[in-house]
């Protein structure tokens, strides 16, 4: 075979290779073309193996022709690859285009739980009256939870059916009242003492619409010289009017608590009927909201305050009870079920 014939065949193959290169539309097709036309085992390499068919003087000319074809194909490949990459980039930009004129997607925000809202509101009321907020341990000793609050050994509150005992001397506190003694011990002989104690308490109750084995209380304590029952009623009346409305009234009914003497149940004028009598208040016009009384002299003396000189009052209210009355919720379990239909109603606009 002479050089002219090989040169014609090489030119025809080059034209076909350039045509197939123009049809390569993506990176995968381009790579397949490069391997087939320019790789070590490509058709172009096979032309160099045909040098043995030529006369010795024509072989250098064939090598030069093959190199020239290779150079042209590599230049065409580089240009085609740049064109394909540019087109792919344009397609991606079009597909992933971000319209900055559209409003952003609003992210849902969390909200304060209704019980925490009520606790914060109650704290604000008493802070405005000069009280301080203190906290205490939920795992309490028998001494602080019972004995130092004048609860004798045979009192029903000590029954295992009412109290979660951890050991013979440790328990989950059944009320926030232990902080009465702890606070007086810490502050003695300072007067006046004016604190509220928010916190969770635990009792062995069956959960139902009005009871829970774990719930929130807020204890209040005032100790000083000349503190009287009228101070207690005035404080609770100011609280009731701040939370339930300026026209509210409270009344005190005699009761018994081991750590207060005298003791009282505190009623609120019925929110549903305004005192005229209805199903909610059982036609009495009043709803019980908390227990209170004058701090028992034994509790004062045990905490280091001379009961002959100082007096004080204490009260304890259930946060869930206040929230149920304030918002018209009839089942305490709703506060703990995380039902968004309820919780969204208390979401504050930020």
Beta strands, then each sheet from edge to edge (+ up, - down):
strand 1: 132-133
strand 2: 139-141
strand 3: 170-172
strand 4: 193-202
strand 5: 214-224
strand 6: 250-257
strand 7: 260-269
strand 8: 286-295
strand 9: 311-318
sheet 1: 1+ 4+ 5- 9+ 8- 7+ 6-
sheet 2: 2+ 3-
end
